[in-house]
Amino acid sequence: MLGLMQSQQLLISTLIDFADRHHGEAEVVSRRVEGDIHRSNYKQVAARSRQVANGLDRWNLGFGDRVATLAWNGYRHLELYFGISGSGRVVHTLNPRLHPDQIAWIVNHAEDQVLCFDLSFLPIVQAVHSRCRTVKRYIALCDENRLPADSGIPGLISYEAWIGAESSRYEWPDFEENCASSLCYTSGTTGNPKGVLYSHRSTVLHAMAGAFPDSLNLSARDSILPVVPMFHVNAWGIPYGAAMTGAKLVFPGPAMDGKSIYELLESEKVNFAAGVPTVWQMLLSHMQNANLRFSTLKRTVIGGSACPPAMMVAFNDVYGVEVLHAWGMTEMSPLGTVCSLKNKHLMQNAEDQRTVRLTQGRSIYGVDMKIVDDNGQELPWDGLAFGDLLVKGPWVCSEYFREEGSARLVDGWFNTGDVATIDADGYMHITDRSKDVIKSGGEWISSIDVENIAMAHPAVAMAACIGIKHPKWDERPIIAVMKKQGADVTREALLAFYDGKSAKWQIPDDVVFVDAIPLGGTGKMQKSKLREMLQDYRLPNT
């Protein structure tokens, strides 16, 4: 027997239609590449998204054809999110921080038909366009009077001229909700990047779960600044979740420095922001140096890599901002867990609560997880046993784009490549990436734990722990440290800082001071490149 309910496909177009009809005046504020602040709202975004759809129809792009974007967080990128997917095409977000060779490879692998880009990325497009075999049209996200006359890119047109010629009246097509909506490639630290192809259904369900109170807790009362880039994993679903709830959106554009982010937070009365630790480190450093405080910011979600305990203390204790620790992957759309407290934790003291908050949190509805040993046997949820973390759910990758059977599936579970523990309350704690765990004398050392202690030192801006070959112990940890500007600390002082905070055998054997730690396209530390930088390094006394 079937239920007697109306049937409606879960399509991305329904999100912008809802925002248009019920939250049309909610603001969308963007710092543009041009440097100014642009103000729009959901009603205008919806109308211009329909113009995008009409423009793609006029070019006779087929259903499911890929349209690439190379853009910062801004209103035009948001319009492309809805206009491309809503009309039945696939929005393919390109990461501008990748090497041009990788970008060209990704464009060709995806067979992108159109490439839309911010002018700040013109040099990238100039470097790759002759190698992009399938791209037929290039669109610069700018006004017509800012279109470069000598770009060298044949047929380049401006976004405003393109959509300005189209009607804002458009009937979104109705189709099967499992059709592809968007495409994002992994960073490709080993081998070629892999494409993760999301569906309309997975995207809408992911946005809904992300908006739940125990997740990101989005509502029409929020003013949200997503620093997490729209060119990577759909900005953690926030553009979709904000439209679903009517939240104000504040986009930072290309200005990611601490001063620019702080100015937007204050001027737009932002109460919720999302980003990776490296961006928040710049913000906190700026505030500390200028003796500033937040007037409206109450919550921030931190993901992409583990939040250092010192950063959580600064946000919570110094600035009164609640930190939501989150975890996910490109292959998971990306949200998997968010660390919100349960009722039982509310009576705990601040230190006990912080111990919980420093975990990656518990599953949001739609994601199940487990940890297994090397033989694939499930391990207990006791907070002590650690093993490979496996996940499954309706927004978890089943296979990579154009690589049939390629995803890391084990009996229907996706192997994340992370090593974790899970406690009795379901709180998951990443102890390391499986490839970054340091195996010393038959014991495992978490590189994250070693890094977190170093990050608590007042002179340390960033720290990365890697394992170095040792003739007796197999591997021993060292810590690469980038010092804060104007600060100083010696090797001996930093190693002494570990006393009482870690078991002696887990203390790194050496400190290597570096000018910079290599970061990937999403702000994560690239330990593979750090290992290349230190390939000639030898441990003391070996």
C-alpha positions as CSV (number, residue, x, y, z in Angstrom):
1,M,0.0,0.0,0.0
2,L,1.3,3.4,-1.0
3,G,0.8,6.6,1.1
4,L,-1.6,9.2,-0.2
5,M,0.8,12.1,-0.2
6,Q,1.5,14.6,-3.0
7,S,4.6,13.7,-5.0
8,Q,7.3,16.3,-5.6
9,Q,10.9,15.7,-6.7
10,L,13.6,17.0,-4.4
11,L,15.2,19.5,-6.8
12,I,17.6,22.4,-6.2
13,S,15.2,24.7,-8.1
14,T,12.7,24.2,-5.3
15,L,15.1,25.8,-2.8
16,I,15.5,29.1,-4.8
17,D,11.8,29.2,-5.5
18,F,11.1,28.9,-1.8
19,A,13.6,31.6,-0.9
20,D,12.1,33.8,-3.6
21,R,8.5,33.3,-2.5
22,H,8.9,33.3,1.3
23,H,12.2,35.2,2.0
24,G,12.6,37.4,-1.1
25,E,13.8,40.4,0.8
26,A,16.5,38.5,2.8
27,E,19.8,40.0,1.9
28,V,22.7,38.6,-0.1
29,V,25.7,40.8,0.5
30,S,29.0,40.3,-1.4
31,R,32.4,41.9,-1.3
32,R,33.2,41.8,-5.1
33,V,36.4,41.3,-6.9
34,E,36.0,44.9,-7.9
35,G,36.5,45.8,-4.3
36,D,33.1,47.3,-3.5
37,I,30.2,45.9,-1.4
38,H,27.2,44.6,-3.5
39,R,23.8,44.2,-2.1
40,S,21.2,41.8,-3.4
41,N,18.4,39.6,-2.1
42,Y,16.9,36.2,-2.8
43,K,14.2,37.7,-5.1
44,Q,16.9,39.2,-7.3
45,V,19.1,36.1,-7.1
46,A,16.1,34.0,-8.2
47,A,15.3,36.3,-11.1
48,R,18.9,36.3,-12.3
49,S,19.2,32.5,-11.8
50,R,16.3,32.2,-14.3
51,Q,18.2,34.4,-16.7
52,V,21.2,32.1,-16.4
53,A,18.9,29.1,-17.2
54,N,17.5,30.9,-20.2
55,G,21.0,31.7,-21.5
56,L,22.0,28.1,-21.2
57,D,18.8,27.0,-23.0
58,R,19.6,29.5,-25.8
59,W,23.0,27.8,-26.3
60,N,21.3,24.4,-26.5
61,L,23.3,22.9,-23.7
62,G,22.1,19.3,-23.2
63,F,20.6,17.9,-20.0
64,G,23.4,17.0,-17.7
65,D,26.1,19.0,-19.5
66,R,28.7,20.4,-17.3
67,V,29.2,24.2,-16.7
68,A,32.4,25.0,-14.8
69,T,32.9,27.9,-12.4
70,L,36.2,29.4,-11.3
71,A,34.9,31.9,-8.8
72,W,35.0,33.3,-5.3
73,N,32.1,33.4,-2.9
74,G,29.7,36.0,-4.3
75,Y,26.2,36.7,-5.6
76,R,27.1,35.8,-9.2
77,H,28.4,32.4,-8.1
78,L,25.2,31.9,-6.1
79,E,23.1,32.6,-9.2
80,L,25.1,30.1,-11.2
81,Y,24.6,27.5,-8.4
82,F,20.9,27.7,-8.9
83,G,20.6,28.6,-12.6
84,I,22.9,25.8,-13.8
85,S,21.6,23.0,-11.6
86,G,18.0,24.1,-11.7
87,S,17.9,24.0,-15.5
88,G,19.1,20.4,-15.5
89,R,22.8,21.0,-16.1
90,V,25.6,20.2,-13.7
91,V,27.5,23.0,-11.9
92,H,31.2,22.0,-11.8
93,T,33.1,24.1,-9.2
94,L,36.8,24.3,-10.0
95,N,39.4,24.9,-7.3
96,P,41.6,27.9,-8.4
97,R,44.3,26.9,-5.9
98,L,45.1,23.8,-7.8
99,H,48.0,23.7,-10.3
100,P,47.0,24.8,-13.8
101,D,47.9,21.4,-15.2
102,Q,45.5,19.8,-12.7
103,I,42.7,22.3,-13.6
104,A,43.2,21.6,-17.3
105,W,43.1,17.8,-16.6
106,I,39.9,18.2,-14.5
107,V,38.1,20.4,-17.2
108,N,38.9,17.8,-19.8
109,H,37.9,14.8,-17.7
110,A,34.6,16.5,-16.8
111,E,34.1,17.6,-20.5
112,D,33.0,21.0,-19.4
113,Q,31.1,23.0,-22.1
114,V,31.2,26.4,-20.5
115,L,33.6,28.1,-18.1
116,C,32.5,31.0,-16.0
117,F,35.3,32.8,-14.0
118,D,36.1,35.8,-11.8
119,L,38.5,38.2,-13.4
120,S,41.1,37.6,-10.7
121,F,41.4,34.1,-12.2
122,L,42.0,35.4,-15.7
123,P,45.7,34.4,-15.7
124,I,44.6,30.8,-14.9
125,V,42.1,30.7,-17.7
126,Q,44.7,32.2,-20.1
127,A,47.1,29.5,-19.0
128,V,44.7,26.6,-19.6
129,H,42.1,27.5,-22.2
130,S,44.1,26.3,-25.2
131,R,44.2,22.8,-23.5
132,C,40.5,22.7,-22.6
133,R,39.3,20.6,-25.5
134,T,35.5,20.7,-24.8
135,V,34.9,24.2,-23.5
136,K,33.1,26.2,-26.2
137,R,32.2,29.4,-24.3
138,Y,34.0,31.5,-21.7
139,I,32.2,34.0,-19.5
140,A,33.9,36.6,-17.3
141,L,31.9,37.3,-14.2
142,C,31.9,41.1,-14.6
143,D,30.1,44.1,-16.1
144,E,30.6,44.5,-19.8
145,N,32.7,47.7,-19.3
146,R,35.2,45.7,-17.3
147,L,35.7,43.0,-19.9
148,P,39.4,42.9,-20.8
149,A,39.9,43.8,-24.5
150,D,43.1,41.8,-24.9
151,S,42.4,38.6,-22.9
152,G,43.5,36.3,-25.7
153,I,40.5,34.1,-25.0
154,P,38.3,33.8,-28.2
155,G,34.7,34.8,-27.8
156,L,35.0,35.9,-24.2
157,I,31.8,37.6,-23.0
158,S,30.8,39.3,-19.8
159,Y,28.3,37.7,-17.4
160,E,26.2,40.8,-17.2
161,A,25.9,41.2,-20.9
162,W,25.0,37.5,-21.3
163,I,22.2,37.3,-18.7
164,G,21.1,40.9,-19.4
165,A,19.9,39.7,-22.8
166,E,17.7,37.0,-21.2
167,S,14.2,37.1,-19.7
168,S,13.8,36.5,-15.9
169,R,10.7,34.4,-16.7
170,Y,11.5,30.7,-16.7
171,E,9.7,27.5,-15.8
172,W,12.1,25.2,-14.0
173,P,12.0,21.7,-15.6
174,D,10.7,18.8,-13.5
175,F,12.9,15.7,-13.6
176,E,14.0,12.8,-11.5
177,E,15.6,13.9,-8.2
178,N,18.5,11.4,-8.5
179,C,19.8,13.3,-11.6
180,A,23.2,14.9,-11.2
181,S,23.3,18.4,-9.9
182,S,26.9,19.3,-9.2
183,L,30.4,18.1,-9.5
184,C,33.5,18.6,-7.3
185,Y,36.9,17.0,-7.7
186,T,39.1,15.9,-4.8
187,S,42.4,17.8,-4.4
188,G,44.4,15.0,-5.9
189,T,47.3,14.8,-3.5
190,T,48.0,11.3,-4.8
191,G,47.4,10.6,-8.5
192,N,44.8,12.4,-10.5
193,P,41.9,14.2,-8.8
194,K,38.7,12.2,-8.6
195,G,35.2,13.6,-9.4
196,V,32.4,13.4,-6.9
197,L,29.0,13.8,-8.6
198,Y,26.2,14.9,-6.3
199,S,22.5,14.5,-7.1
200,H,19.6,16.9,-6.5
201,R,18.2,14.5,-3.9
202,S,21.5,14.2,-2.1
203,T,22.0,18.0,-2.1
204,V,18.5,18.9,-0.8
205,L,18.7,16.2,1.9
206,H,22.2,17.3,2.9
207,A,21.1,20.9,3.1
208,M,18.1,20.0,5.3
209,A,20.2,17.9,7.7
210,G,22.8,20.7,7.8
211,A,20.1,23.1,8.9
212,F,18.9,21.0,11.9
213,P,19.4,22.5,15.4
214,D,22.0,19.8,16.3
215,S,23.9,20.4,13.1
216,L,24.6,24.0,11.8
217,N,21.3,25.3,13.2
218,L,20.4,27.7,10.4
219,S,17.4,29.9,10.4
220,A,15.9,33.1,9.0
221,R,17.2,34.9,12.1
222,D,20.8,34.3,11.0
223,S,23.3,36.4,9.2
224,I,25.8,33.9,7.9
225,L,29.3,34.5,6.5
226,P,30.6,31.3,4.7
227,V,34.4,31.7,4.4
228,V,34.5,28.1,3.3
229,P,34.8,28.5,-0.5
230,M,32.0,27.8,-2.9
231,F,34.5,26.3,-5.2
232,H,34.9,23.4,-2.8
233,V,32.2,20.9,-1.7
234,N,29.4,23.3,-2.3
235,A,30.6,25.5,0.6
236,W,29.6,22.8,3.0
237,G,26.0,23.1,1.8
238,I,25.5,26.6,3.3
239,P,24.3,28.3,0.1
240,Y,21.5,25.7,-0.2
241,G,20.7,25.6,3.5
242,A,20.5,29.4,3.7
243,A,18.0,29.5,0.8
244,M,16.1,26.7,2.5
245,T,15.8,28.7,5.7
246,G,15.8,32.3,4.5
247,A,19.1,33.2,6.3
248,K,21.0,36.3,5.2
249,L,24.2,35.5,3.3
250,V,27.4,37.6,3.5
251,F,30.1,36.6,1.0
252,P,33.7,37.6,1.5
253,G,34.8,37.4,-2.1
254,P,38.6,37.3,-2.6
255,A,39.5,39.2,0.7
256,M,40.3,36.4,3.2
257,D,42.7,38.3,5.4
258,G,41.8,38.8,9.0
259,K,41.1,42.6,8.7
260,S,38.7,42.2,5.8
261,I,36.8,39.3,7.4
262,Y,36.5,41.2,10.7
263,E,35.1,44.3,8.9
264,L,32.4,42.2,7.2
265,L,31.5,40.3,10.4
266,E,30.9,43.6,12.1
267,S,29.3,45.7,9.4
268,E,26.8,43.0,8.4
269,K,26.1,41.9,12.0
270,V,27.1,38.3,11.2
271,N,26.2,35.9,14.0
272,F,27.4,32.7,12.4
273,A,30.5,32.0,10.3
274,A,32.0,28.9,8.8
275,G,35.6,28.3,7.8
276,V,38.8,26.3,8.1
277,P,41.4,26.8,11.0
278,T,43.9,28.6,8.8
279,V,41.5,31.4,8.0
280,W,40.4,31.8,11.6
281,Q,44.0,31.9,12.7
282,M,44.5,35.0,10.6
283,L,41.3,36.5,12.0
284,L,42.2,35.9,15.6
285,S,45.8,37.2,15.1
286,H,44.3,40.5,13.6
287,M,41.9,40.8,16.5
288,Q,44.6,40.2,19.1
289,N,47.0,42.7,17.6
290,A,44.3,45.4,17.3
291,N,42.6,44.6,20.6
292,L,39.2,44.0,19.0
293,R,36.0,42.2,20.1
294,F,33.0,40.8,18.3
295,S,29.7,42.6,18.7
296,T,27.4,40.0,17.0
297,L,29.3,36.8,16.2
298,K,28.0,34.0,18.4
299,R,28.8,30.8,16.6
300,T,31.4,29.4,14.2
301,V,31.7,26.0,12.6
302,I,35.2,24.9,12.0
303,G,36.0,22.0,9.7
304,G,38.4,21.0,6.9
305,S,41.0,20.0,9.5
306,A,41.0,19.6,13.2
307,C,40.5,22.7,15.3
308,P,43.5,23.3,17.6
309,P,42.4,23.4,21.3
310,A,44.1,26.8,21.7
311,M,41.9,28.2,18.9
312,M,38.7,26.8,20.6
313,V,39.8,28.4,23.9
314,A,40.4,31.7,22.2
315,F,37.0,31.7,20.5
316,N,35.1,30.5,23.6
317,D,36.9,32.0,26.5
318,V,38.3,35.2,25.1
319,Y,35.6,36.2,22.6
320,G,32.5,34.4,23.7
321,V,32.0,32.6,20.5
322,E,30.7,29.0,20.5
323,V,32.8,26.7,18.3
324,L,31.1,23.8,16.4
325,H,33.6,21.3,15.4
326,A,32.6,19.5,12.2
327,W,34.0,16.8,10.0
328,G,33.3,15.6,6.5
329,M,34.7,14.9,3.1
330,T,34.3,15.8,-0.5
331,E,32.9,12.3,-0.9
332,M,30.2,13.1,1.7
333,S,28.8,16.4,0.3
334,P,30.6,17.0,2.9
335,L,28.9,17.0,6.3
336,G,29.2,13.8,8.4
337,T,29.4,14.9,12.0
338,V,28.9,18.1,14.0
339,C,29.9,18.5,17.6
340,S,26.9,19.8,19.5
341,L,26.3,18.9,23.2
342,K,23.7,16.6,24.5
343,N,21.4,17.4,27.4
344,K,23.6,15.3,29.7
345,H,26.6,17.6,29.0
346,L,24.8,20.9,30.0
347,M,25.5,20.4,33.7
348,Q,29.2,19.7,33.2
349,N,31.9,22.2,33.9
350,A,33.5,24.1,31.1
351,E,36.6,21.9,30.9
352,D,34.6,18.7,30.6
353,Q,32.4,20.3,28.0
354,R,35.5,21.3,26.1
355,T,36.8,17.8,26.0
356,V,33.6,16.8,24.2
357,R,33.7,19.8,21.9
358,L,37.2,18.9,20.8
359,T,35.9,15.7,19.2
360,Q,34.6,15.8,15.6
361,G,31.1,15.3,17.0
362,R,28.3,12.8,16.3
363,S,26.6,11.8,13.2
364,I,23.9,14.0,11.8
365,Y,20.7,12.3,10.5
366,G,21.5,10.6,7.2
367,V,25.0,9.5,8.1
368,D,25.9,6.2,9.8
369,M,29.4,5.4,10.8
370,K,31.6,2.6,12.4
371,I,35.2,1.9,13.1
372,V,36.8,-1.4,12.1
373,D,40.2,-3.1,12.6
374,D,42.6,-4.4,9.9
375,N,40.4,-7.5,9.4
376,G,37.3,-5.4,8.9
377,Q,35.8,-6.4,12.3
378,E,33.7,-3.6,13.9
379,L,35.3,-2.1,17.1
380,P,33.5,-1.1,20.2
381,W,32.3,2.5,20.9
382,D,34.3,3.0,24.1
383,G,36.3,6.0,23.2
384,L,39.5,3.9,23.4
385,A,39.5,1.5,20.5
386,F,40.6,3.2,17.3
387,G,40.3,1.9,13.7
388,D,39.5,2.8,10.2
389,L,36.4,5.0,9.9
390,L,33.6,3.9,7.5
391,V,30.5,5.8,6.7
392,K,27.3,5.4,4.6
393,G,24.3,7.5,3.8
394,P,22.2,9.1,1.0
395,W,24.8,11.9,0.4
396,V,27.9,9.6,0.5
397,C,29.7,8.8,-2.7
398,S,29.1,5.4,-4.2
399,E,31.7,5.7,-6.9
400,Y,33.8,8.4,-8.6
401,F,32.7,10.1,-11.8
402,R,33.7,8.1,-14.9
403,E,35.6,5.5,-12.7
404,E,33.1,2.7,-12.3
405,G,33.6,0.7,-9.1
406,S,36.4,3.1,-8.0
407,A,35.1,4.3,-4.6
408,R,36.5,2.8,-1.4
409,L,33.4,0.8,-0.6
410,V,33.5,-2.1,1.9
411,D,30.1,-4.0,2.0
412,G,28.3,-0.7,1.1
413,W,30.4,1.4,3.6
414,F,32.8,4.1,2.3
415,N,36.3,3.9,3.8
416,T,37.1,7.5,4.7
417,G,40.9,7.0,5.1
418,D,40.6,8.4,8.6
419,V,41.6,6.6,11.9
420,A,39.1,7.4,14.7
421,T,37.6,6.5,18.0
422,I,33.9,6.6,18.9
423,D,32.7,6.9,22.5
424,A,29.6,5.5,24.1
425,D,27.6,8.7,23.3
426,G,28.5,8.4,19.6
427,Y,31.1,11.2,19.6
428,M,33.7,10.5,17.0
429,H,37.3,11.7,17.4
430,I,39.7,11.6,14.4
431,T,43.1,10.5,15.7
432,D,44.8,10.9,12.3
433,R,44.6,10.2,8.6
434,S,45.6,6.6,8.0
435,K,48.5,7.8,5.8
436,D,49.7,10.3,8.5
437,V,49.7,8.1,11.6
438,I,53.2,7.7,12.9
439,K,54.2,4.1,13.8
440,S,57.0,4.1,16.3
441,G,58.2,1.0,18.0
442,G,54.9,-0.9,17.4
443,E,52.8,2.0,18.8
444,W,50.8,4.6,17.0
445,I,51.4,8.3,17.5
446,S,48.7,10.8,16.5
447,S,50.2,13.6,14.5
448,I,47.2,15.7,15.3
449,D,47.8,15.4,19.1
450,V,51.5,16.5,18.6
451,E,50.4,19.4,16.5
452,N,47.8,20.6,19.0
453,I,50.3,20.9,21.8
454,A,52.6,23.0,19.6
455,M,49.8,25.2,18.5
456,A,49.1,26.0,22.2
457,H,52.5,27.7,22.5
458,P,52.1,31.5,22.2
459,A,54.9,31.9,19.7
460,V,53.6,29.3,17.2
461,A,51.4,30.3,14.2
462,M,51.1,26.9,12.6
463,A,52.6,23.4,13.2
464,A,52.7,20.2,11.2
465,C,53.9,16.8,12.5
466,I,55.3,14.2,10.2
467,G,57.1,10.9,10.8
468,I,60.7,10.4,9.9
469,K,62.4,7.0,9.3
470,H,64.3,5.8,12.3
471,P,66.8,2.8,12.3
472,K,65.4,1.4,15.6
473,W,61.9,2.7,16.1
474,D,60.7,2.5,12.4
475,E,59.5,6.1,12.6
476,R,59.8,9.1,15.0
477,P,57.8,12.3,15.0
478,I,59.2,15.8,14.2
479,I,57.3,19.0,14.3
480,A,57.6,21.7,11.6
481,V,56.8,25.1,13.1
482,M,56.0,28.5,11.5
483,K,56.5,31.2,14.2
484,K,54.1,34.1,14.7
485,Q,55.3,37.4,13.3
486,G,57.6,39.1,15.8
487,A,57.6,36.0,18.1
488,D,60.5,33.7,19.0
489,V,61.0,30.3,20.5
490,T,63.9,27.9,20.5
491,R,63.9,24.3,19.7
492,E,64.7,23.4,23.3
493,A,61.9,25.6,24.7
494,L,59.3,24.1,22.4
495,L,60.3,20.5,23.2
496,A,60.2,21.4,26.9
497,F,56.7,22.7,26.4
498,Y,55.6,19.1,25.8
499,D,56.6,18.0,29.3
500,G,53.5,16.9,31.3
501,K,51.3,17.3,28.2
502,S,52.2,14.1,26.4
503,A,53.8,10.7,27.1
504,K,57.6,11.0,26.7
505,W,57.7,8.6,23.8
506,Q,55.2,10.7,21.9
507,I,57.2,13.9,22.2
508,P,58.7,14.8,18.9
509,D,62.5,14.2,18.4
510,D,63.1,17.5,16.8
511,V,61.7,20.9,15.8
512,V,62.2,22.3,12.3
513,F,61.4,25.9,11.9
514,V,60.1,26.8,8.4
515,D,59.0,30.1,6.8
516,A,55.7,28.5,5.6
517,I,53.8,25.3,5.8
518,P,52.4,24.2,2.4
519,L,48.6,24.4,2.2
520,G,46.3,22.8,-0.2
521,G,43.4,24.3,-2.1
522,T,41.1,24.0,0.8
523,G,43.4,25.4,3.5
524,K,44.5,22.0,4.8
525,M,48.2,21.4,5.5
526,Q,49.8,19.4,2.7
527,K,52.0,17.0,4.5
528,S,53.1,15.2,1.3
529,K,54.7,18.5,0.2
530,L,56.2,19.1,3.6
531,R,57.8,15.7,3.4
532,E,59.2,16.7,0.0
533,M,60.6,19.9,1.5
534,L,62.3,17.9,4.3
535,Q,63.4,15.0,2.1
536,D,67.1,15.6,3.0
537,Y,66.4,16.0,6.7
538,R,67.9,13.5,9.1
539,L,66.9,12.9,12.7
540,P,69.4,14.0,15.4
541,N,71.9,11.2,16.5
542,T,70.9,8.8,13.7
